[in-house]
Amino acid sequence: MNIPNYVARNARKYTRHEAVVAYEPTGVSRHSWGELNIHVNQFAHYLQHEHGIEDGDRVALFLPNTYAFVVAHFAVQRLGAIVVPVNVRLATPELGYILENSGARLVVTCKLTDAAVKPLQEQGVQALWLDDVNAMLDGLPAREINCDSDAEDPCTLLYTSGTTGKPKGVLFNHSALLHVGMMFAVEMQYQPESRLLSLMPFTHSAPLNLELIGGTIVGCTHVIAPTFTPDLLLDLTEKERTTHFFGAPVAYLLTAQHPTIESRDLSSTTHWIYGGGPMAPEHAKLAQAAFKSEQFYCVYGLTEAGPTGTLLLPHEHAEKAGACGKRAAVFTEVRLVDDFNNPVGDNEPGEMQITGEGLMLEYWQNPEATAELFTEDGWIRTGDIAVRDEDGFYWIKDRMKDLIISGGVNVYPREVEDALATHPAVLEAAVIGIPHPEWGESVKACVVLKTELANPQEALKAHLQPLLAGYKIPRHIEVLAELPHNANGKVLKHVLRKQQSQ
């Protein structure tokens, strides 16, 4: 079995059932599984005959969460080609690098996101605009194209965020992503009647593989919009009676501050899912209270693993909010090891490693990086430092590269961030190390406040004193209007570090 064949199967099983409800600047469009399959076939024919796309070719999608993205994604894969979803917030040189590195024969874009594409056209890049799907595909042949890709054939090339250099292409086959989608469908109890609200970009692994692929396997309805705002989250949950939402912690924290959230009917949602970073215990409680629900799920994983990893269930939040879970998800195993790949004991820091059916094939055209990622026995190194408590729950302390060494002592930024989150005025915090002539590094906190503080530096330091050892308390605290995030809501600490050196 391969991914696009599930669209064809759903067209037969659930012909008139809503597949995609797309909220776009031009209005709302609704498409059944039968209609989606017709459009996928038509666009596949177009790509084949007008652009010569064939088995193994790479086609980049520089599109937000629109109906066009869904059609193009499955059409590319139906031809046996490899889809390359690209973050629409990238600048022209960044997009150009990915197109060149992937060897993409074509980039599909739209009027919402084409600014970065147009300069590349002048350099010979082949581009195609897909805005109004119905208008463009009207009259094209809809003859069924049977995708004969094997489960082991490559199908998706996702690029990492490039926080430590040039982004790397993460190559997956159908088997891996079907296992990842099935994992999420099982863990989050997807049903054909489920309505999945997708506001996080499909150009990232979790929204794409957990929601779009997972929901398509089951035959769910995808409710989508090109961007995230608290208003959209609240409005579409109410209007469309959505059952599942996945977002970064910041999406929940911003929405929790919305002035109308108290009066909103969000009762249709049975699964509030967050990932891309853990939620501090105080923030988890705040979100549960604001959304009037205890049905919060934390998922932890890695793009290179699908993403798949661990999950924290709703009933575990009361005592273990802040942890990333007690067990690995379906089809997955996790372990903690020291620098020599030996297992560590309870409450001892080690690197989290993952194995299972959802792992990537390789970093595209980068055998050295691929070899560094995999252990000798085939597990993936996450680069995350974690501990397992006496109850078996995993707590991510930090990224190995984010560890602060001040005066020879390790400081885990996550621990300081969680302590800052307990202050009622703090909306979000990021802790980084900055150069110090004597200690090597000094601890600095960048915070976003939800209410004003007369003297934030002194107030926050005083708040931390009974909570942390003295060497962990930030020597520098800077109040910012907002923290830099990538399109999936993850805080970009390398941007904060770069700002310190300017």
C-alpha positions in Angstrom: 0.0 0.0 0.0 1.1 3.6 -0.6 -0.2 7.0 0.6 -2.2 8.3 -2.4 -4.0 5.0 -2.7 -5.8 5.8 0.5 -7.4 8.8 -1.2 -8.7 6.5 -4.0 -10.0 4.1 -1.4 -11.8 6.8 0.5 -13.3 8.0 -2.7 -14.9 4.6 -3.1 -15.8 4.1 0.6 -16.8 7.7 1.6 -17.6 9.2 -1.8 -19.8 12.1 -0.5 -18.2 12.4 2.9 -16.4 15.7 3.4 -12.6 15.3 2.9 -11.5 18.9 3.1 -13.1 22.1 4.3 -10.8 25.0 3.3 -11.0 28.5 4.8 -9.1 30.7 2.4 -9.0 34.5 1.7 -11.3 33.9 -1.3 -13.9 32.1 0.8 -14.8 28.7 2.2 -14.8 25.6 -0.1 -16.0 22.1 0.8 -14.8 19.0 -1.0 -15.8 15.4 -0.7 -13.5 12.4 -0.9 -14.9 11.7 -4.4 -14.2 15.2 -5.6 -10.7 15.3 -4.0 -9.8 12.1 -5.8 -11.0 13.5 -9.1 -8.9 16.7 -8.6 -5.8 14.6 -7.6 -6.1 12.6 -10.8 -6.6 15.7 -12.9 -3.6 17.5 -11.4 -1.5 14.4 -11.7 -2.4 14.2 -15.5 -1.5 17.9 -15.8 1.9 17.5 -14.1 2.6 14.4 -16.2 1.7 15.9 -19.6 2.6 19.6 -19.2 5.7 19.3 -17.0 6.9 15.7 -17.7 6.9 14.8 -14.0 7.5 11.1 -13.5 8.6 8.5 -11.0 11.4 9.7 -8.7 11.2 13.4 -9.7 11.1 16.0 -6.9 8.3 18.6 -6.9 8.4 21.4 -4.3 5.2 22.8 -2.7 5.6 26.4 -1.6 2.0 26.6 -0.4 0.2 27.3 2.8 -2.6 25.1 4.2 -4.9 25.4 1.2 -7.0 22.9 -0.8 -4.3 23.4 -3.5 -1.7 22.0 -1.1 -3.8 18.8 -0.4 -4.5 18.2 -4.1 -0.9 18.8 -5.2 0.6 16.7 -2.4 -1.3 13.6 -3.3 -1.1 14.2 -7.0 2.7 14.3 -6.9 2.9 11.1 -4.9 0.4 9.4 -7.2 2.9 9.8 -10.1 5.6 8.1 -8.0 7.3 11.4 -7.6 8.7 12.8 -4.3 6.9 15.7 -2.7 9.1 18.5 -1.2 6.9 20.7 1.1 8.8 24.0 1.8 8.2 26.5 4.6 6.4 29.4 3.0 8.1 31.9 5.4 11.5 31.3 3.8 13.3 34.1 1.9 14.3 33.7 -1.7 17.9 32.5 -1.1 16.7 30.0 1.5 14.1 28.6 -0.9 16.6 28.6 -3.7 19.0 26.5 -1.7 16.3 23.9 -1.0 15.2 23.8 -4.7 18.8 23.3 -5.8 19.7 20.8 -3.1 16.6 18.7 -3.7 16.9 18.9 -7.5 13.3 19.9 -7.7 12.0 20.0 -11.3 9.1 22.2 -10.4 7.9 24.4 -7.6 4.1 24.8 -7.1 3.1 28.1 -5.4 0.1 30.5 -5.2 -0.5 34.3 -5.0 -0.4 34.1 -1.2 3.2 32.9 -1.1 4.8 33.6 -4.5 7.0 36.6 -3.5 10.0 34.5 -2.8 9.5 32.4 -6.0 9.4 35.2 -8.6 13.1 36.1 -8.4 14.0 32.5 -8.8 11.9 32.3 -12.0 14.3 34.8 -13.6 17.1 32.3 -12.8 15.4 29.5 -14.6 13.4 27.8 -11.8 10.2 26.3 -13.2 7.2 27.4 -11.3 3.5 26.7 -11.4 0.7 28.7 -9.8 -2.2 26.8 -8.3 -4.8 29.1 -6.8 -8.3 28.2 -8.0 -8.2 24.4 -8.3 -11.6 24.1 -9.9 -10.8 26.7 -12.5 -7.4 25.3 -13.4 -8.4 21.7 -13.6 -11.8 22.2 -15.3 -12.0 20.0 -18.4 -8.8 18.0 -17.7 -9.0 14.2 -17.8 -10.0 12.6 -14.6 -9.1 9.0 -15.6 -7.9 7.1 -12.5 -4.1 7.0 -12.2 -3.2 3.9 -10.3 -0.1 4.6 -8.1 2.0 1.5 -8.2 4.7 2.8 -5.8 6.0 0.1 -3.4 5.8 0.8 0.3 9.5 1.0 0.4 9.7 3.7 -2.3 10.6 7.2 -1.3 7.7 9.7 -1.3 8.4 12.8 0.9 11.5 15.0 1.3 11.1 17.3 4.3 13.7 19.9 5.2 14.8 20.6 8.8 14.6 24.2 10.1 18.3 24.7 9.7 18.9 26.0 13.2 22.5 24.8 13.2 23.4 25.5 9.6 22.0 24.7 6.2 18.7 22.7 6.3 19.0 19.0 5.7 16.5 17.0 3.6 14.9 14.2 5.5 13.8 11.4 3.1 10.9 9.1 3.9 9.3 6.2 2.2 5.6 5.3 2.1 5.9 2.6 4.8 7.4 4.9 7.4 4.8 7.7 7.0 1.9 5.2 6.9 3.1 3.8 10.2 3.5 7.3 11.6 0.0 8.2 10.4 -1.5 5.0 11.8 0.3 5.5 15.1 -1.4 8.9 15.6 -4.8 7.6 14.4 -4.6 4.9 17.0 -3.3 7.1 19.9 -5.6 10.0 19.2 -8.7 7.8 18.4 -9.3 9.0 14.9 -12.7 7.9 13.4 -14.2 8.7 9.9 -16.5 11.1 11.8 -13.5 13.0 13.3 -12.9 16.5 12.1 -9.3 17.6 12.3 -8.5 21.3 12.6 -5.1 22.0 10.9 -3.8 25.5 11.4 -0.1 24.5 11.8 1.7 24.4 8.4 1.7 21.1 6.4 5.3 21.9 5.4 6.3 20.6 8.9 6.3 16.9 9.8 3.8 16.8 12.6 0.9 18.6 10.8 1.7 16.8 7.5 2.2 13.2 8.7 0.2 13.1 11.9 -2.8 15.0 10.7 -3.0 15.0 6.9 -1.7 11.5 6.4 -3.1 10.0 9.6 -6.5 11.5 9.0 -6.5 10.4 5.3 -5.8 6.8 6.3 -8.9 6.8 8.4 -11.1 9.0 6.2 -11.5 12.0 8.6 -12.5 15.5 7.5 -9.6 18.0 7.3 -10.6 21.5 8.3 -7.7 23.8 7.2 -6.7 27.4 6.9 -3.5 29.1 5.6 -2.3 30.4 9.0 -2.9 30.3 12.7 -4.5 33.0 14.8 -6.3 32.6 18.1 -9.4 34.0 16.4 -9.3 31.2 13.8 -8.8 28.5 16.3 -11.8 29.6 18.3 -14.0 30.4 15.3 -13.4 27.2 13.4 -13.7 25.0 16.4 -17.1 26.5 17.0 -18.3 26.7 13.4 -17.0 23.3 12.2 -17.4 21.4 15.5 -13.9 20.1 15.1 -12.8 17.2 17.3 -8.9 17.3 17.2 -6.4 20.2 17.2 -2.6 20.0 17.1 -0.6 23.1 18.0 2.6 24.3 19.6 2.4 25.4 23.2 2.5 29.0 22.2 -0.7 28.5 20.2 -2.6 27.5 23.3 -1.0 30.2 25.5 -1.9 33.0 23.1 -5.5 31.7 22.6 -5.9 31.3 26.4 -5.5 35.1 26.6 -8.3 35.7 24.0 -10.9 38.0 25.5 -13.8 35.9 24.3 -12.6 32.4 25.2 -14.8 32.2 28.2 -17.9 32.4 26.1 -16.8 30.1 23.3 -18.3 26.6 22.9 -15.3 24.3 22.4 -17.0 21.2 23.6 -16.8 19.3 20.3 -13.0 19.0 20.7 -12.1 15.7 22.4 -8.3 16.0 21.8 -6.2 19.1 22.4 -2.8 18.0 21.3 0.5 20.0 21.7 4.0 19.3 20.6 7.1 20.9 19.2 8.1 21.6 22.8 6.9 20.7 26.2 4.4 22.9 28.1 5.5 24.1 31.6 3.2 22.7 34.3 1.8 26.1 35.1 1.1 26.8 31.5 -0.6 23.4 31.1 -2.9 24.2 34.0 -3.6 27.7 32.5 -4.5 26.1 29.1 -6.8 23.5 30.6 -8.7 26.1 32.6 -9.0 28.5 29.7 -10.2 25.8 27.2 -12.4 24.2 29.9 -11.0 20.7 29.2 -8.7 18.2 30.7 -8.3 16.4 27.4 -4.8 17.6 26.7 -2.2 15.4 25.1 1.6 16.1 24.9 3.4 14.4 22.0 7.2 14.3 21.7 9.1 13.3 18.7 11.6 14.1 16.0 11.2 15.0 12.3 13.7 12.3 11.5 11.6 9.8 13.3 8.4 10.7 11.5 7.7 12.4 14.0 7.0 9.7 16.6 8.3 9.2 20.1 6.4 9.5 23.4 3.1 10.9 24.6 1.7 12.3 27.9 -2.0 11.4 28.3 -4.7 13.6 29.9 -5.0 11.7 33.2 -1.2 12.0 33.6 -1.1 15.8 33.4 -2.3 16.4 37.0 1.0 15.0 38.5 3.3 14.9 35.5 2.6 18.0 33.4 5.9 19.1 31.9 7.0 15.5 31.2 6.8 14.2 27.7 5.3 10.8 28.7 5.8 7.4 30.2 5.8 5.2 27.2 6.7 5.3 23.5 3.9 5.6 21.0 2.6 2.7 18.9 5.3 1.3 16.5 8.0 3.1 18.5 10.6 2.5 21.3 12.7 5.0 23.2 15.7 4.7 25.5 18.1 6.9 27.5 21.8 6.4 27.1 25.1 8.0 28.2 27.9 9.1 26.0 29.0 5.5 25.4 25.5 4.3 24.5 25.0 2.6 27.9 21.6 2.8 29.6 21.3 5.3 32.4 19.5 4.8 35.7 16.5 6.8 37.1 17.1 10.5 37.5 20.3 10.3 35.6 20.6 12.5 32.5 21.1 10.8 29.1 20.3 11.2 25.5 16.9 10.3 24.3 17.1 7.9 21.3 14.2 6.5 19.2 13.6 3.5 16.9 10.6 2.1 15.2 8.8 1.8 11.9 8.6 5.6 11.2 12.3 6.4 10.8 13.7 8.3 7.8 15.7 6.6 5.1 18.5 9.2 5.0 19.5 12.8 4.9 19.2 13.7 1.2 22.7 13.4 -0.4 24.4 13.7 2.9 25.8 10.3 4.0 28.1 11.9 6.6 25.2 13.5 8.5 23.1 10.3 8.1 25.9 8.2 9.7 26.1 10.7 12.6 22.4 10.5 13.2 22.1 6.7 13.4 23.7 4.6 16.1 25.4 1.4 15.2 22.3 -0.6 16.1 20.0 1.6 14.0 18.5 4.0 16.6 18.2 7.7 16.0 20.1 10.2 18.2 17.7 13.0 19.1 20.2 15.3 20.6 17.8 15.8 23.6 19.0 15.4 27.1 16.3 13.8 29.3 15.9 12.0 32.7 13.5 9.2 33.6 11.9 9.6 37.1 11.2 6.9 39.5 7.7 6.5 38.1 9.0 6.0 34.6 8.1 9.4 33.1 10.6 11.1 30.7 11.5 14.8 31.3 13.3 16.6 28.5 16.0 18.8 30.1 17.2 20.4 27.0 18.9 20.1 23.6 22.5 19.1 23.9 23.5 22.1 22.0 21.4 24.4 24.3 23.1 23.2 27.5 24.7 26.1 29.3 28.0 25.5 31.1 28.7 28.3 33.5 31.8 28.1 35.6 32.1 24.4 34.8 28.5 23.6 36.1 25.7 22.5 33.8 22.6 24.6 33.6 19.6 23.2 31.8 17.6 26.1 30.2 14.3 24.2 30.3 14.5 24.0 34.1 14.9 27.8 34.4 12.1 28.4 31.8 9.7 26.2 33.8 10.5 28.1 37.0 9.9 31.4 35.2 6.6 30.1 33.9 5.3 29.9 37.4 5.3 33.7 37.7 1.7 34.9 36.9 3.1 37.7 34.7 5.1 35.5 32.4 3.6 34.4 29.1 6.7 32.8 27.6 10.4 32.5 28.4 13.5 31.3 26.6 16.8 30.9 28.4 20.2 31.0 26.6 23.9 31.1 27.4 25.8 34.3 26.6 29.6 34.6 26.6 31.3 35.5 29.9 35.1 36.2 30.2 35.5 34.2 33.4 32.7 31.7 33.6 32.6 30.7 30.0 28.9 31.4 29.8 26.3 33.4 31.8 22.6 32.6 32.0 20.2 35.0 30.2 16.4 34.9 30.1 14.3 36.5 27.4 10.7 36.8 28.5 7.4 37.9 27.1 5.0 39.3 29.7 1.2 39.1 29.7 0.9 41.8 32.4 3.3 44.6 33.2 5.9 44.5 36.0 7.3 47.6 37.6 10.8 46.2 37.7 10.7 42.9 35.8 14.4 42.1 36.3 14.4 42.3 40.0 10.9 40.9 40.4 11.6 37.8 38.4 15.0 37.2 40.0 13.3 37.4 43.4 10.7 34.9 42.3 13.3 32.4 41.2 15.4 32.6 44.4 13.4 30.0 46.4 13.0 27.8 43.3 16.5 27.5 41.9 20.1 27.2 43.0 21.9 30.6 42.7 24.0 29.6 39.8 20.9 28.8 37.7 19.2 32.2 38.2 19.7 34.4 35.1 22.2 37.2 35.6 20.5 39.0 32.7 16.7 39.2 32.0 15.4 41.0 28.9 11.7 41.7 28.3 10.7 41.3 24.6 7.5 41.9 22.8 7.6 38.4 21.4 10.0 35.5 21.0 11.2 34.4 17.5 9.4 31.2 16.4 9.5 29.0 13.4 6.3 28.3 11.4 5.5 25.4 13.7 5.7 27.5 16.9 9.1 26.3 18.1 11.3 29.0 19.8 14.4 29.8 17.7 17.1 30.1 20.3 19.8 30.5 17.7 18.1 33.8 16.6 18.3 35.0 20.2 21.9 34.1 20.5 22.7 35.8 17.2 21.1 39.0 18.5 23.4 39.0 21.5 26.5 39.1 19.2 25.2 42.0 17.2 
